[in-house]
Amino acid sequence: MRRTALALALLLAAPAGAEEGMWMPSQVPSLAKRMAALGFRGDPASFSDLTGDPMGAIVSLGGCSASFISPEGLVATNHHCALYALQLNSTPERNLLQDGFLARTRAEEVWAGPLSRVYVTVSVEDVTERITGKLSARLSDLERQQAIERRQKERLAACEKGGLRCKVASFFDGMLWLEMAQVEIRDVRLAYAPPAGVGNFGGETDNWQWPRHAGDFALYRAYVRPDGKPGPHARENVPYRPARWLRVSPQGAAPGDFVLVAGYPGKTDRLFTHAETKAQLEWAYPRTARLYRERLALLERLAGEDPERSIRLTTRIRGLANTMKNREGVLAGAARLGYLERKRAEEKALAGWIEATPARRAAYGGALAGLDAVQARAERTRERDAAFESLFGYQSLLGSARTILRLAAEREKPDLDRDLEYQQREWERIREAQQRLQRSVDLPADRALLRHAVLEAASLPAGQRIEPLDRLVGLAPRMPAEEAGRRADAWLDGVYAGTRLADRSYRLSLLETRARDLDREKDSLLEVARALSPLDAAIRAEEKARAGARSRFGPLYARALVEKAGGLVAPDANGTLRVTYGTVKGVSPQDGLLYSPQTRLAGVLDKQRPGDREFAVPAEVLAAIRAEGARPSGPWRDASLGDVPVDFLSTLDITGGNSGSAVLDGRGRLCGLAFDGLYESIVADFAYVPEARTIAVDSRYLLWTLSEVARAASLLQEMGFEPARAGR
């Protein structure tokens, strides 16, 4: 891996003094002393080798993390990361979401569906100079961003000539750019998922809470062509043979143990400016929490009307509920910490540090003011822009119409002139996304969510109107809500009567249609998207211009932060491979309340409530728990607990995207799978707090479930265990 002088300086700086940080693998050797003090006995330098042990076994699913746990391509991740595979293969008569799934043989493994991927990172290269070096100062903000994006596209084209999937990502606000190459495995199949009464035990009531008793685990298998190369899902494909895989620990994790997570955290905002943080905590997060609460109520009502619809809406309902609770927790945590005031004080100290010497003023003097100006620019139209994006929704048919129109327009251009997300390298994924959408299409739900978004837009103030939508629906500023609702309903009746986009074949055919032919299509949702397209393009252009302006000041700001810190700084999470370390440890989140670090099978019995959807335990699981309690000993028991452990707490620093991450013990074995955090520490996405705790499922609960509930002898043997004699 080649590095700039700046990157080297970061890597050689003194380590931070706490478990805080989602570290790039190349930074881990600099953490050796701190890790050793916590009990790590391995070689930290091994984490810089992405093809060695253990990093060669760590993979991304494109939204969740995972790891290989056998030489036959078996992949361990979370149950909630396998929801789409379960949904895809469910019917009201055979509801895998509720009952779980076990493939007794390889032939019984079921396809996880379009867009399911396993990504194996094989190399990382510093490309900072090639992305942002020698950009002309005469470029406008928009031209600057377009130049940066063109350089990214050129790098991607060169990187992917070897058959890899590549990504060029920004770190430290554009101060560092890294190019990552990955093997992309496109045939992913489900091997095992426990029933909901194990995998989602406690439901939304227990989400972000402790004590927790969820067996949030599932097993995939990666398949490739007979020649060993990745290819599309096909019957003749064979299991992938990874160069590295993790050994699953039969000892799990115990209080005080050193643990380490390797995975792909999605996004943190710890390096945000005060103005950016203020906008998130005072506007964006409250707005999201409110809107998601309202949408969740709509979908839950509709899901209760029909079993098939309930299956179709499962992933959306779970996603809305999780994000809503996350946003509420962040806001509560930030208020408790007085985080905005703290951020203001930190920024004031940084500004004073910059002003203290002429050299710093020359280097960094305009950074804060420049970023504040970019933020102010975004806030001028944020209500309109957010409401506009809400119209297209998640898994919506109007969103499909927008994609169809944009793809047709971008196809007319040379590939390097296309937007990044519509280059030819993305066409297969665009098609797969529309195939995947079919399992979630539900016209009443689609209409209800679009109506909700239209009424949100109807309430916009005069200076922030979505004018083409006003013309389509007949809306006006300050229109009474009842009248807006009547007009929206009349308009939506016509729109949904005049569209065929819910038809999979028709929708997919439009992805191949040329722009001039698409103009003749009279589908009503296409016509809505077409009417909104000019504003859509204008908003995108303004976003690019702001990104170009930000690219002038962000790197300066990040350099100032790093230099002032005088030590190793972890970049914000951005979906790339990271490592974090800590210990198994309980916490006292508030006065008089103490969380012990482990839960056990007995707690499942204590919590279970027959007839309660969230706390109902399948009969076979209850029988296995009672049988375990009646035995004098068992291979998966923890001697100090006198029971099989279920979940554990640790000081690991994680965020969304880390779901399914391998938790490794001091010997590099998989001792758990990370799946959640405490409600009290959700604010860690903005600020790490000492009471932050990660919740992971203990490897012994996975092994016990496979052995005593699923009776999955072949899977246990594949992982290196003899079912009758497994354990210590």
N, C-alpha and C positions, 0 to 999 in steps of 0.2 A: 504494500500500500504506500503510495507516495503522499507526502504531506507538505503543506506549506510551512514556512518558518513559524507562522502564528499557531498552526495546529500543533507543531512540536512543542512550542512554549506551553500550550495548554496541557499537553500530556505530561510534561516534566514538572509541572507545578506541584506544590505540596498538597496532600489530600485533605479533604474536608474532615471535620471531626465528628460526624454523626452518620447514621445510615441513610441520610437523605441523598437522593440522586438516582436518576435513570441513566446509567453511564454507557457510553459507546464502548464496545468491546476493546478497542485500542487504548482506552483510558484505564482499564482494570489493573494492569501492572502497577500503576501509580498508587493503587489503593492497597497494596500488599500488606503494609504494616497494620492498617486498621482492620483488615479482614483477618489477619493472623491473631490480633488481639481478641477478636470475637470467637476464634476457634477454628478458622479455616486452615487446613493443613496441606492443601494442594499447591499447585504452581499457578499463580495469577496470570503468568504470561500465556498459559494455555488458552485463555479466553480471547486472545488476539488472533488465534488461529481459527478461522471460521470453518475450516474443513477438518479440524481435529476434534478430540474429545474435550469438553462435551458439546461445543458449539455446533459441530457438524450435524448433531441430532436435533437441533432447535429449528422449528419451522413456523411459517406463518400460514394461516388459512385465508388471509385477505380480510381481516376484521377481527379475528381471534388468533391466539397463539396456540402452539401445540408442539409435540416432540415425537420422534420415532422411538418406539420401545421394543422393537424386535428387528431381526435381520430380514424379515419378510414384509417390511413396509407398514407394520401396525403403528397407528398414530393415536396418542392419548391427548384428549382435549376435554373441554367442559360439555356437559349435557346441553346447556343453553346455547352452545356454539353449534350443536347438531340439530337445532330446532327445524331448520328448513328441510333437512333430509327426512326428519320424522314427519313433518307436515306433507311433504311431497308424496310420501309412500303411505299416507293414512287415508282411510275411508271411515264413514260412521260405523261400519261393521267391523273394521279392523283398525282401531285408532291407536297407532304407534305412539302418538303424543301422550296418550294416557297409559298405555299398557307396556311401552318399551319395546325393545327389539333385540333378538339374538340370532345371529347366523351360526348355525351348528357346523356348517361347512363353508368353504370359500365360495362355492357355487350359490349359496343362499345370501351372500352379501348383496345389498341393494345400492344402486347408484344414488349418490348424494345430490345429483341434479346439476343442471347448467349453472355455470359460474363457480361451482365448487372447485377449489384449488388447494394444492399444497405447494408452498414456495420454499425452496431451500437456498439460502444465501450462500454463495460460493466465493465472492470477492467484493472488495470495497476499494475504491480509488478516489483520491482527492482530485477534483476537477475545478477547484475554485477559480483559478486563473483563466481556465477555458470558458467559464460561464460568465464571470463578471469582470475579467481583466480587459483593460484598454477600451472601455466603452467611452464613446465621445461625449464630452460634457455638453455638446450642442444639441444632443438628442432631447426631444420633449419627453415628458414622463411616459406617455403612451408608447412612443418609439423606443424608449429605453426598455420597457417591459417586453415589447415585441422582440427586441434584439436578444434579451436574456432567454426568452422562450424559444427562439430559433436556435440558439446555441444548445439549449437542452435537447431539442429535437435532433440536432445533428449528433450529439453525443449518444442519444438513445439508438439512433440508426446504426452507428458504428458498433456499439456494444452488442446489439441484438443480432448482428450478422452471424454470431456463433451459435444461434439457436436458443439463446438465453432470453429471459425476460428481465429488463433493466429498469432502473429508477434513478433519477437524479434529484436529490433532496437537499434542501437548505437547512443548515444548522446555525444557531446563534444569529438569527435574524439576517441571514445571508452573508455572514462573515466567513462561513465555511460551506462549501458544496461538495457532496460526496456522491459518487456514482456506484450503485450497488447492482451486481449481477446475480440473478437467481435462476435455478432450475425450476421450471413451472410444470408441475404435474397436474394434468387436466382430467384424469379419471380417478375420482375419489368415491369410495364406497363405504357404507355404514356396516360395521361388524357387530357393534353392541351399544345399546343405550338402555339404562335401567328404566323402570316405570316412573311416571311422574311422582309417585309417592316416595321415591328415593331421590331422583334427579332434581326435582323441583319441590322437595318437601319444605313446607313453610310458605311457599308462594311469595306473593307481594308483602304479606304481613311480616315475614322474616327477612325480606330483602334489605340489605345494609344493616342488619341487626345481629346481636349476639345475646344469648347463645344460639348457635346455628347447628343444624343437623341434616344438611342437604348433601346427598351424594352426587355432586355436580360433576359427573364424569361421563365420557362416552369414548368409544373407540372407532376410528376410521381405519381404512386401509388404502394406501396409495397404489395405483396400477399404472403400468407403462406398456408400450408395445412389446411384442416378443423380442425385438432387437435391443430392448433396454432403454429406448428413447421415449420421451413423453409424447403422447398422442391423445386424440379425443376418446371419449368413452366407447369401448368396443368389447364384444364378448370375448374375443381372442386375447385381450390384454392379460398381462401377468403381473403378480405383485412386484412392486419396486423393491430393489435391494439396496438400502442406504449404506453408505460407507461407514456411518456411525449411528449408534442407537444407545439409548439410556438403559441401564439396568434398574429395574423397579425394586425399591428397598422393601424387604419384609419387616424392617424395624420402624418405618415411618419417621415421625418427628416427635421429640420430647422437649419439655420445657428446658430452656437454656441452650438448646442445640443451635449451632450455626446453620443458617439456610441461605440459599441464593436463588434468585429467579432470573431466568433468561427468557426473553420474549419480545413482543412487538407492541409496546404501549402506543396508544393512538395520539393523544394530544394533551399537553399541559400548557399553562399560560403563566408560569412563574416569572418569566423575564419580561412580562408586559410592563409598559409604562403605567403611571398612575392614571392618566386619562383613559387609556385602553381598558384598564381594570375597572375603572369607575363605570364605563359604558356597559361592560359585561354585567357587573353586579347590580347596577341601578336600573338597567333597561333590558338587556338581552335575556338574562336569566329569569327575572320575574315574568317577562312576556312569555317565554317558552313554558315555564311552569303553569301559567294560567291557560294558555292555549292547549297544551297537552292534556291538562285535566279535563277541559271541555271536550276534546276529541275522544279521549278515553271513555267518557260517559256515553258518547254517541255510539262508539263501536261495541262497548259491552252490552248496551241495550240490543243492538242488532244481532250480536253473537248469540244472545240468549233465545232468539226466535227460531233457530234452526241448527241442528248438529253439524251439517256440512258447512254452513257459514261459519260456525265457531272454529272449525279447523282452518278455513281459509283466512280468518282474521287473527289467528293465534300469534303469528310473528309480529304483526303490527301492534296488537294489544300489549304484548310483553315489552316491546321496544318503547312504546309510549309511556307505560307505567314506570319502567326503569329510569328513563331520562327525566321524567317529571320528578321522581323522588330524588334523583341526583341533584337536580337544580335546586330543589327546596333545601336539601342538605347543605349544599354549597352556600346558599344565602344565609342559612342559620349559623353555619360555622364562621363565615366571614364577619357576621354581626357580633358573634361571641368573641372573636379575636380582635375586633376593632381593626380589621385588616386594611380598609381603605386609609385610615389615619396612619397606620404603620407604613403603608406603601408611600403615602405622601412624604412622611419623614425620611424614608430611605432615598426617595428621589431628590429631596432637598439636600441631603448629605452628598449624593452623587454630584449634583450641580455645584455644590461648594467645592468638592474635590476637583472638579474640572476647572473651576475658576481660580484655583490656588496657584497654578503655574502657567506661564505663557505657552509652554509646549503643549500642555493639555488643552488650553483654550484653542490653540491652533488646530489640534487634532480632532477634538470632540465638541467644540463650542456650539455648533449648530445642531447637534444631534437631537436633543430633547425638544427644542422648539420646532424642528422639522417634523418629528413624529407627531407632536401635538397638532400641528397644522393638518397633517394627513388625517388624523382622527376626527378633527373638527369638520373636515371636508366630507367624511363618511356620514357624520351625524346629520348633515343637512337634509339628506333624503332617506334616512334609515327606516322611517316608518313605511314609506312607500315601497322601498326596495324589499323589506322583509315581508310585507303583505303580498307583494307581487310574487315572490318566490313561494309563498304558501299556496298560491293558486295551483301550482304544479305538484305539490305534495310529494309524499313518499309512496311508491307503488301505485301511482294514479294513472288513469287513462289520459288525462290532459298532459301529464308529464310524458307519456308515450308519444302523443301528438307532437309535442315540442321536439323530442328526440328525432322523430321521423323527418320533420322539416329541416332541422339543423343538419342532420346527416346528409340529406339530399343536397343542401346548399354547399356543404363542405366537400362533398365528393367531386364537385366541379373544379376544385382547386388542385394545384400540385401538392403533394403530400407535406412538404416542408412549410407550405403556406396555410395548412389547416390548423385549427385550434388543437392543442395537445390532446384533449379528450375525444377528438373526432378524427385523429390520424388513422391510417389504415391498420396499424397495429391494434387499434381498439375496436375494429368493426366486429370481430368475432364476439367480444365481450358485450357489445351493444346488443347484438342479436340474442346472445344467451340471456341477457337481462330481461329482454322481452319474452323469451320462452319461460323464464323463471317466474315472471309476473303472473303467468296464467294461473298458477296454483293459488294466488291471492286475489284474483279478480272477483269482485262482488259488486254488482251495479248499485244496489241500495247503499252500500257503504261508501262507494266512490262518490255517489251523488251527495250523500250526507256531509262528507268531508269537503267537497268542493263548495257546497252551500255555506258551510262554516267559514271557509276562506273568503268567499264573496262578501259575506256580511261583515267580516273583519275589514275588507277593503272599503265597504260602504261607509264605515265609520271614520275613515281617514279625514284629516282636516283639509281645508281648501288648497293649501300649498303643497300637499303631498298626494294628490289624487292619481289614480291609475286611469288616465283619461280614456284609453281604448275600452277598458272594462265598463266604465261609466256609460259609454255610448252603446255597448252591446246590451247591457242589462237595463239601462234607463235609470241610472243612479245619479245622485247629485249631492253636493256637500250639505250636511245638516238635515238630510232627509230622515223623517221619523223611522225608527227601527221596524215598526210594523209594516210600513209601506215598502221599505227596502226588502223585507222578507217576502212580501207578496210578489214583488217584481222579480226577485231572485228565483222564486218557485216557478213562476210562469216561464221565465227564460230557461231554467234547468229542464223543465218538462220537454221543451223543444229540443234542447241540446241532446238529451239522452234518448229521445225518440229518433234522432237523426244520425246516430253514430253506430258504426260497426266495429269500433276498435276493441271491444271486448272479445271479438272473434280472433283467436290466435293466428289462424292461417292468413286472414286479411291483414292483421297488424304486421306480421312478419313479411308479407309480400311488399308492403309499403317501404320497408327498409331497403329494398332493392330497386325502388322506383326512382327514375331520374326526376330532377327538379321540375322540368317543364311538363312532364306527365303528371307529377304530383299536384301541380297547380290546377289540373282538371278534376281532381277528386273533390266531391261535394260533401264529404263526411263532416258533420257539424263540429266535432271536437277539433278536427284539423282546421276548420275555418276559425274557431276561437283562437287556436294557437297561432294561426297566420295573422290574425288581427293584432295579437299581442307581440308579434315578432319584432317590429321596429323598436318598441320600448325595451324589449328583452336585449336587443343588440346594443342599445344605448347604455343600458345598465352595465352590461359586460365590458364595454369600452371604458366606462368610468372606473370600474373595478380594476381594470388593467392599468389605467393611468395612475390610480392611487398606489397600486403595487409598484409601479415604476418609481413614483416619488418616494415610497417607503424604502426601496432598495438603495437610495442615496444615503439615508440616515440610519437605517437599522444596523448595518455592520459597524458604524461608528459608535452607536449606543452600546452594542454588545461588547466591543473592544474596551470601552470605558468600564463597563461592569466587571469584566474579567480582570482588567489591570487593577482596578480599585480593590477587588476581592483578594488579590495577591495569592490566590490558590486555585486549585482545581475546581472548575465549575461544570456541572452537568448541563448540557443543552436541554431545552424543552423537548418533550416527547413529540415525535412526528411520524410515527408508524414504522420506524426502522428498528433494527435489532439493538436491544439494550440489556444491561445486566444491573441488578440491584441486589444488595446483600443485607443481612440482619440476623436476628435471633428469634427463636420461638419464645414468646413472652406475652403475658396477660397485660391488662391495663386498668386503671381506674379513670373512666371517662368523666366522672363527676363525683362530687363529694359524697362519700358513703356508699359508692357503688364500685365493686371490684369484679372484673371479668377474669376468670381463670382461663388458661390458654388452650384447654382441650375440652371437647365434648365426646360423648360415648353413646353406644347403642342404647343404654338404659334411658337416655334422654329422649330417644325416638319414641319409646314406649310411653314416657311421661307426657309427651306433647301430642301424641296421636289422638285424633278425634274422628271417630267413624261418622261419615256423612258430611264432614267438612271438606270441601274440595281441596283446600290447601294443606290440610293436616291428616288426610286419609292415607293410611298405609296399607298396601296390598296384603292380602291374607298370607301369601307365601313368604313375604318379608317378615311379618309378625311371627309366623311360625319359626322362621330361621333365627330370629332374635331370641325367642323364648328357648329354643333348643340350645343356642349358644350359652345362655345363662344357666342352663341346667347341667352343662358339662363341667367337669372339674378343671379343664384347661382347653386351650385352643391355640392354633399356630399364629393367629393374627392378633392375639390379645396383647395389651400393654400391661406389664406386670404391676406397675404403680397404680394404674387405673382399675385393674381387675376386670377389664372389659375391652372390647374392640373400640379403638378410637374412631371418631367420625370426622370432625373438623378441628383445625387448630389456628391460633392467632400467631402472627409474627410481626416484626418491625419492618418488613419488606416494603419498599416504596414503589407502588404500582398505580396504574390508572386504567381507564377503558382501553381495550385492545390487548391488555395483559391476560384477559380471560383465557383460561386453558394453558397458561404458562407453566412449564415444568418448575417445580420447587425442588432444588437439589440440596442434598446434605453435604457435609464436609468431605465426603468421599466421591462426590459427583454422581450419586445415585438419585433417581427420582423418588422423593419421599412424599410428594403431594402435588396437587394441581391448584393453582391460585384461581379464585373465582369471584371474589367480592372484597369490599372493605367495610369498615365500620361507618355508620351514619355520622358519628361524631367527628370523623376525620376526612369526610368527602372533600372538604375545602382544600385538601392537599393538592388538588389540581392547580390551585393558585399559590398555595403556601404549604410547605411541609411543616407538620406539627409533630412534636414528640409523641403525642398520644395516637398518632396514625397507626393503624393496624390493618394488615391484609388477612383475609380469611381464605384458608385453603382446605381442601379435602385431603385427609390422610391417605397415603397409598395403601394402608392396611384395610381401610373401608372399601376401596376399589377391589382389592384382592379377596376380601371376605365376601363381598357381594357376588363376584364372579364364581367363587367356590361354593358358597352355601345357599345362594338364592338362584343364580342363573345356571349353576352346575356346568359352567363353561370350561370343561377340562382342556379342550384343545387350545383355547386362548391362554390359559394359565401355563400350559406346557410350552407354548410358543414364547412366552415371556420368561421361561427358564424355571418354572415351578412344577413340581410333581403335586397334583391336587391333594392327594392323601397325606403327603408328608411335607407340605410347604410351610415356610416360616423360618425361624432361626435355625 
